[in-house]
Amino acid sequence: QILEDAFGKQYVANFPEGITRPIQYGQSVKSHAVYLSQFQLIPYERVADYFMNEANMPVSVGSLFNFNHEAFERLESFDTLAKEKLISAPLLHADETGINVSGKRIWLHSASNERWVYFYPHEKRGHEAMDAIGILPKFQGVLLHDHWKPYYTYTACIHALCNAHHIRELQWVIDNPGYAWAQKLQDLLLKTNEKVKAS
């Protein structure tokens, strides 16, 4: 765009970065599409329907795939940074859960603290996957987990057990008569948690 003032002086704005074609999608559309497909886990065809129905904007499945690929490439440096931050953290939470990818069950591993989260899908659940991810073998702080045996293969860290898992396991004991101690222990854990949150 060229503007001209009353004295004939022209002002030319810089052309926006990233505009490479006569018509293209902006960063807000791309990031929204990535959010819908990757965070909300909505299939590509439903995301395309959403843009057409709500914004009268045709977005092909191929474009949605390209948006995700672009986001992945931009996050490559973040991948390295997140691992470094988690490895050097004083406390790390680790867990894994089964997920379905194209009809096949694989495992989504997570490592996190109050500032950083790292997710990694892998065909294996145990230490083979954890080694491949590369965070736990180098971690030397306090590792908080659910008492699953593969976590104990890492000996450079201090192990702590997750009370949310304890509470869930105690509930099973409570639901089976004859174990009054389980209710008392669960109550203690819940009250301790409330006190910590309040402090």
Disulfide bonds with the S-S distance in Angstrom:
none
